[in-house]
Amino acid sequence: MAPEADKNRKTSLDIEESSHNQQIMANNNNNNINLQHYSPNAINAAANIDPSPLIGDNERDGPDGLGNVDESKRFKLPPDDDEDAVNAQCGAPHHPKWRHPITSTNRFFTELSGFFSWKFLSWLAIDQCCVSGGVFSLVMALGLPLFKELGIGAARQQLYMSMIMSPWAMKPFIGVASDLFPIRGYNKRYFALYSILIGLVGCSVLLGMYHTGAAESAIHQGQDAIQRLADIIVICFTAVSYEAATLDILGEGKYSELMRLHPESGSSIISFKFGWSLMGSIVTQTYVGPLSDAGYFHVLFWIALMLSLTPFYPTLVGWIPEKMRTVEEAGMVKICSGCLFDRGSFREKRTPFVVITLCGLAAPLVAALTTYANLAIGLAFSGLILMAFTVATYVIFPNTFFWVFLSIVLGSVSSISIGSALGYYYTASKECVPDGPNFDYTYYITVTGVVGSVVNFLAVILYQNFLSSWRFRPVLIFTIVIGSLASIIDLIIIMRWNIAIGIPDKVFFLLGNAIFENLVTILQSIPMSSVYAKISPPGMESSVFAYTVGIANFCGMVSTLIGSGVIQWSGMKTVGEDCDFEDLPYLIVIFQILVPMVIGIPAVFSIPNVLQTEHLIDWKKEGWYDDARADDEPETTTDRLNEDNEDNDDGFAEDSRLEPHLL
């Protein structure tokens, strides 16, 4: 498995939806549905491109997918020579075809500029390139060489990495807190600034320790000093991870809002975000490996400090578009100087708020319990938490949502990670594994990481062109099977079968593991990320999206903890001169090949077998929480977004919150 196994769990939650065009149907008989407001700029931009690879029936026909659109806001017919767009507008059947990369790229940027302001796109690019793809990738890549240098085994290192990843499972709490507690009138700006400061503190402490030779001193003093240093490193890495996770959820909340306001934008903003994250990751990996081999960790922390600081100014000057909140708003109360509380939203949907908040807070609690107390107790507690959230989801949400939720939980937990053991095996010294691959960090982190990142980018293009028109069930089953079988590459190298047929380790690992497994990771990520986005109900987008993604991240953390326990209880020895990786092949077969298919494939059948361009849940039909809105309430969520959009000369919604009547 590539050294970015844990980072790929996060990456898998970042890509959202792709689409396929069908016949347009109209139904103007229902006047109770609130219509989305399309910005004039967005319509003009979209009218000149072929929207068929991005827009589905339900999105064309209005926000409810039932054909209720304002005729005055339909697209104008494109030029006659644009056959695909003419067919899409006129209701002719659409036949998918391969699209030239240059033409598709040009259309991609044309569409993007029609829906999102340059300031927000610039902020998102800086965040993804310098923070998610930069400093966060650096931290995740350094987990192996730093802890291995201190003599910490694979099982313990995997526990540490789960603790470092825990802020990503806190995203539900971060999301609802930013919605409920505007600071100085802004829901996102100051939460983002405070997270940047926390990340800077973490980088500064690491830089100070490694400039003074803390690692060498701890190794000289003994195990207790090493343990203290490792704990400090984990706390600092977690602070950096918190910065990345907070900026990520705030950005997701804003572009999810604009995507719902302009459903014809399709997946363009997701591809934009993912592309910048990959670019940052590629650049970061080019220097992490060589500097790690040379032991220049202090240089890496200087770089991390600068990368953490890059989004500070754009955030400070308001490149995240949002409207200033005031205490005069209905339901808004002042709790202290500079901080407001949206009590009206909290009262309206108290139960989902509490569940979502507890979901976000459970992750760091479980991670701390398993890392610093007892692994078995932590795993048992994790199981109880998952059962509690499953029951709460069944009680609170509609039946369809519950079954999709259950599929997400089972699929995520069944992907048991033993990535730390594989990383230790591949980079083991000749004294530890005499006949092993013995990769250095330059090859294992840099070479394979850069190749893997490029493959990730190509995987998005492949998915868009070949798999985006599939229904959810077949595409998910296909990716689960291929993903499980990809672990056979690790098995072949460990059993040394590639050497028996004359293929060197570096060649086989690069052509097999680094390329194939990274390709499969992204192919699995895209449809699941689309599921996360499509089950979020109108008026609760950011909170339910954060809840779903947070649960998936929490399950991913649980699978990492299970993997750590499997490594520990197998008796595997991963450091020193008398290493023992004898049981590693059996663990691969059981936990990375069989378990994901035995559990993951049946779980897929809990997801509605619809096209990826169709709604998974008909929220109007479900009528979920409709009765909770007061009869005299002046406006709906969509009304407010539309009103904000009309007041904005640039045609972009300036309201920072997705659900002004909820969270």
N, C-alpha and C positions, 0 to 999 in steps of 0.2 A: 504493500500500500504506500502511496506517495506520502511525503512528510507533511502534507497539508491536510491530513485526514480530518482533524478537528476543525480546521478553518473551512473545509468544504461543507461541514454541517451547517455552518452559518451561511455560506454562499448559497446553499440549496434553498434558503428561505428568502432569497433576494429577488429571483426572477419571476415574473408573474405570468401574463397571458399572451396567447397567440390566437389567430382567428381564421375562419374559412367562410366564404360567402355562400348564401343560398338565396331562395326566392323571397322577395319583399311582399309582405301582406299588410293590409291596412284595416284598422278597425277604429272608427271615430265615435262609437256609440257610448263609450264610458267617459263621462266628464268629471269623474271624481279623482282621477289620477293626476298628480302634479307633474307637469312636463318639465324636463330638463331644459335649461336655457343654453342655446348654442351661441358662442360668441361670434360676431360677424367676421372677425379676423380668422377664427378657426375654420369657419365654413368656407371662406374664400381660399384658404390654404388647402383644405381637404378636397375641395371641388376640382382642383387641378392635378390631383394624383389619383392613382388607382388604389382605392381603399380595400379591395377584395381580400388581400392576404391578412388584413388586420381586423376587419369589421364583420361581425356575424349578424344573422337575422335579428336576434333579439335586441342587439345594440342599435341597429338601424331603425327599428320600429318604435323606439321610444324607451324610456327608462324601465318600463315594466315588461318589455318584450312582447306586448300585445297589440302593437300597431297603433297606439295612441300617440300620434305626433301632430304637431302643429304644422299644417301644410305650408305656412309661410316660412317655416324653418327647415324645410327639406333642402337637400343639396340640389343645385341646378345641374342639369345634364351636362356632362363633359363633352369635349369635342368628339365628333363622329369617329375620328381615327383612334380614339382610346377605346378599343373594343371591350376590354374587360370592364371598365367603369360603366360604359353604356349598358352592357348586359346586366351589371349589378343594379343600376338604377331602374332599368326597365323590367326587371323580374326574370330575365332569361337565366337558364341554368348556368352555373359557373363550373368550369372544368379546371382543376388545379394544374398549374404548369410551372416548370422551373423558371426562375427569374435571374437575369444577369446580375452578378454581384454589384457592379458599378451603378447600374440603373436602380437597383433596389436601395443601395446606399444613398443615392441622390434623393430618392423619394422619401427615405427615412428622415433625412435632415430637413427636407421641405415640410413634412408633416410635423416634426418636432417643434420647429420654429413657429408653427401656426397655433400651438396650444399652450406653450409654456414660455414665460418671460425669460430673458437672457440672464437676469440676476439670479433667479432661482436655479436655472440650469448651471450657471457658473458655480453657485454654492454647492449644488449636488455633485458636480464634477470634482471640486476641491475636496469635499468630504470623502468621496469614494476613492479618489486617487491617492490622497495623502494620509487619510485616517484608516478607512476600511481596508484598502488595498496596500497602504503604506505601513503605518506604525503598527496596526493590528496584525498584518501579515508578518512583520518583523518579530513581534512578540511570540506569535505562534511558531514561527520557524526556530526561534532561539530556545524554545522549551526543551528540545532534545539535547543540543550541545551544552547548555548551561547546567541542567540538572545531571546530565551524564558526567560532566567534569567533576561535580561534587560527589560522585559515587552513589547517587540515588537510583534505585532500581526501577524497572519499567512499570511495575504495578503502582508504586508510589508516585512516579512521575505522571501516570495517567490520572491519578486522583488529583494531583496538583493542576493538571490541565483542565479537569472538569470544574475545579474551583475558579480558574481563570475565565472559563467560558460562561460561568453562571450569570453575569450581567445580561447576556443575550436572552436568557430565559426570564429575566426581570422586565423585559420589554412591555408586558401588559401593565405592570405597575407604573413604569415610567410614562407610558402613554396616557393612562387615565389621570395620573397626577398632574401632568402638564395640561390636560383639559380642564380639570377641576380647580386648579390653583394658578390663575394668571399672576405672574410676577411683574409689577410695574405696568400692568395692563396687557402683557403679552403672554400667550400660552406656550410659545416655543422658544423665543429668543433667549431668555435668561436660563431656562433649563439647559439649553445648548451651551451657553457660556460657562455655566457652573461645571458642566461635564468636561469641558475643555480644560478648565483650571485643575480639576481632579486628575485628568490625564497628565497634565504638565507636572504636577506634584510627584506622581509615580515615576515619570521619566527622570526627574531631577534627583530623586532619592537613589535610583539605580545608578545614575551617572556619578553621584558623589561616592557611592560604595565602591564601584569598580575603578574609580580614579585613585582611590586610596589603597587598592590591593586587598579588598575585603575577602575575596574568594580564596586567595593564597593563604591569607591569615587564618581563615576558618578551617581550611584543610589541615593546616599545621596544628591547630589547637585541638582538633578531634571532632567526634560525632555530634556532641552537643552544640558546638559552634556552627557546624555545618547545618544542623537542623534549624537553628535560629536564622541563619542567612537565607536558607531556602524559604522559610516562612515570610521573610521580608520581601524576597523576590516575588513570591506568589501574590502578596498584597499589592505590590507595585504593578505587576502585570494585570491584576484584576482591575486596578484603577484605569489603566490604559484601555482595557476591554470595556469598561463602563463608558468611557468617552465615545468609543466607536459604536457601542450598542445604542446609546442615547441619541447621537446624531443620526443614526440609521433609522430609528423608529420615528423621529420627528420628521425626517425627510419622507419616509413612507407615508406618514399621515397626510402630508401636504400633497404629494403627487397622487395618492389614492383619492383625495378630495377632488382634484382637478380631473382625474380620469372618470370619476362618476359624473362630474359636471359636463365633461366632453367624452362620452363613451366612444365616439368615433376616433379618438386618438389611439385606440388599440394598445399595443404593447411597446410603443416607441420609447416611452420614458424608461421602461424597464431595461430595454436593450442599451439605452444610453448610460444608465446607471451601471449596469454590469460591465460595459465596455471600459469605463473609466476605472472601475475597481480592478479589472484584469490588468489594465495598463500599469496601475500602481503596484500590483502584485508582481508583475514581471520585472519591473525596475528594482523593486526591493530584493527579490530573490537573486538578482545578479551579483549583489555584493554581500549578502548575509553569509553565504557558504564560504567564500574565500576569507572573509574577516573572522569567521568562527574558527576556521582551521588555523589561522594565525594567532588566535587568542585576543584579538583586538575588540573585546566586548565594550570597552569604554567608548570607542569610536562609534559603534552601533547605537549606543545610548545617546550620544550627541545627535546623531541623525534622527533618532526617535523623538527627541525633544523638539527639534525644529519641525518635524512633520506634525506633531501634536498641536503646534501653535498655528499652523496655516489657516484653519477655518475661523480663527478668532475674530479678525477684522471684518470679513464678510458677514459674519453672524451679528457682530456688534452694530453694524450700520443697517441691518434689516434686509439682507438679501433673501431671507425666508419670508415670503409675502404673508402678512397677517394683519388683521385689523386690531386696533387697540381696544381693549375691554374697559368698561367703566363701572363704577359702583351703582350708577343710575340704572343699569340694565335690570330687567325683571329677574328676581331670584339671586342676584349677586350681592354678597355681603363682604365687608372689609374685616379681616381677621387680625391684621397687624399692618404696620407701615410698609407700603409697597406690595402687599400680598392680598389678593381677593380670593373668595371661595364661592363657587357656583352652586349654591345650596339648592336652587331650583332644579338643576339638572340632577344633582345627587338624589333628591327626594323622588323625582319622577321614576328613576330606574335604579333604586337602591340595591336590589338583589343582584343584578348582573354586575354592578359596580363592586360589590363586596367580593363576589366570586372571582372576578378578574384581578382584583387587587391581591387577594390571597394567592392566586396562581403565580403572580409575579414575585411575591415575597417568599414563596416556598423554595424556589431554586437555590438562592444563597444559603438558606437554612440547611437544606439537605446536603449541599456541597460541603459546608463547614462541618456538619455532623459526621459525614463519612470520611472526610480528610483528617480531621483532628480528634475524633472520638473513636467510633467503631464502624467498620465498613458494613458488617452484617446488620447492625441496628439501623444504619443509614439506609440500606437497601429496603429493609422492612418498612421503615417510615415512608420511603418513596412509594412503595406499593400502596400503602394506606392513602397517601395523598392522591395518587392517580385514581384509586377507587372512589374517593370522595368527590373529585372533580368530575368523574364520569357520571356519578349519581346526580350531582348538581346540574350538569349539562342536560341530563335526561329530564329533570324536573323543570328547568327554566326554559330551555330552547325547544323549538319544534322537533318533531320526530325525525324528519329528514336530516336536520342539522346534527342530531345526536348520532345517527348512523355514520355520517361522514366523519364526525369527531372521533368515533370509536375506531374507524379505519385508520385515521391519522395516528392515534395512540398505538395501536397494534403494529402498524408498519414501522413507526419510529423506534419503538422499544425492541423490535425483533432485529434491528440492524446493530447487533452487538459489536462493539469496537475492541479490537486487540491491536490497534495501531501502534501503541508504544512498544509492545514486544517485537513487532516487525521492524520498527525503526531501530531498536537496539540491536537486533540481529543483523540488519543490513550494514550498520555502521560499527559493528563489533571489531575489535582489534584482532590481529593474528594470534595473540596470546589467548584471547577469549574464544574465538572460533577459528581454528587453524585453517580449515578448508572452506571458509565462508566467503562471501562477496567482499567484505572488508572495504566498503565504500567510504571515502572521505566526505566531509560536509560540502565541499565545493561541487562534487558530483551529485550527492544525494539531495541537497537543498537547492543548489543553484541550477545545475544542468537539467535535472529532471523537473524541477519546479517551473523553470521558464518554458520548457517544452510542454509541460502539463497545462500551463496557463494559456498558451497558444492553442492547444487542443480544446480547452474549454471554450474559447472564443469561436472556433470552428464548429464546435458542437451545437452552439446556439443557431448558427446558420443552417446546419444540417437538420436540426429539429424543425426550424421554421419552414423549410422547404419540403420535408418528407413526412414528418410526424404530426404536424400541427392540425391536419385535417382528420386525424383519427379520433375516435370516441375515447372517453376517459379510461374505461376499463381495459380495453386492449392495449393502449399505450402504457398504462401503469404496469400491467402484467408483463409486457415485453421488456420494460426497463428493469423490473425486479429480477427476471430470469437472467438477462444479460449481466446485470450488476453482480448477481451471486456467482455466476460462472467466471467473472473476471478474476475472482480470488484464486482460481486455478493457477494463474501466473505466479502468485506468491508460492503456492505449493510446489510448482515445478522447480523454482529456484532453490527452495529450502531442501528439497529432496535431491538436488544436484542433477536432475535429469537433463537440464539444458547443457551442462558440461559434458554429459555422456554422449550427446549428439553433436558436440563441437561448437556450441554457441556460447561466447563469453558472457559473464554475468552482466556487465555494463550494457552490452548490446541488447540482450534479452530483456533486461529490466526496462531499458529506455523504450524499446519498440513495443513491449508488452504492458508492463505496469504503468509507466509514466504516461503513455498515450491512451491505452485502452481503458484503464480504470478512471482516468480523468474524464474521458469521453462519456463513459457510462454515468459518472456522477452527475454531470450536467443534464444528460438525457432524463435522469430520474428527477432532477430538481425542477425542471420547467413545468411539467404537468401538475406536480404537487403544489408548487407555488401558485399556480393558477387556481387550484382548488381552494387554497387559503383565501385568495382574494374574492372568489365568487360566492362564498358562503357568508360573507359579511352583509348584514341587513342594512337597508337604507336608514339613515339616522343614527347608526351605531358603527359606522365603518371602521374608524381607527381603533375603538375599544375591542370590538369582536375580532378584528384582524389581528390586533396585538395579542388577544387571548388565544386565538388559534395558533399563531406563530409561537407564542410563549409556551403553550402546551407541547408543541412539536419540539421546541428547543429543550424543554424540561425532559421530555422522553428521550431525546438524544443524549442529554446528560446522564440520565438513568442507565441507558445502554452503555455509556462509557464507564460508569461505575460498576455495572455488571461485568464488563470486560476486564476491569482492574481486578475484581474479585476472582474471575476465572484465571487470570495470569498468576495471581497470588496463591490461590488454592491448588493450582497445578504443580506447584513446587518449582517452577521455572526460575533459574538463576541467570540474570541478565547483565551483571557487572562483575568485575574482577577478572582473574585469570583462569578460573575453573567454571566457565559458564555452562549452562545446561539448557538447550533449546529443543530437547528431544520430543517434548509434547506439543510443540508449536504446530506441526502438520495436522495433528488431530483436532486442535482448536480451530484451525482454519476450516477444515471440512465441516465440523459440527456447527460452529457459530457464525461463519461467514458465507457458507454455501447452503447448508440444509435449513437452518432456522429461518433465515429471511424468506425462503420460498415456502416453507411449510406454514408459516404464520402470515407472511405478507400477502401472498396471492389470494387466499380466502378472504382476507380483510378488504381487498379491492372491491369485492362484490357488494360492499356496503355503500359504495359511491354510485350515484345514479349514472347510468350508461348513456350520457348525452354527449353531444359534440362539445369540443373545448370552447366553442364560441357561444354556447347556450348557457342560460342560467341554471345553476344546480338546484336552486330553491326559488319557488314562486312566493315571494314574501307577501304580495298582495293577497294571494289565496290563503296563505297561512294566517293572515290577520294578526300577526304576533305583536302584542303590545299596542294595538290600535286603540283599544279602549282606555289606555292610560292617558291619552292626550285630552286635555280639557276642551269642552265645546267652545269656550270663548278664547281659546288660544289664537293669537293673531296671525301666526304664520307657521308653516312647516319648515323642516330643514332645507328642503329644496327651494322653497320660496326665498328663504334668507340668502342662500348661496346665489340664487338668480339675481336677487336685489343687489347683492354686493357686486356681482359681475357687471350689472348694468351701470353701476356707479363708477366702475373702473374704466378709465379711458383706454387702457391697454387690452381690455377684454379678458382679464384674468381675475378669478375670484381672490379677494384679499382677506377673506375670513380665515383665520388660522385654524379654526376648529371644524371638524367634520360633523359633529353632532351638537349644535348649540342647545338642543333640548335634552341632551343626555350627558355626555362626558366630554 
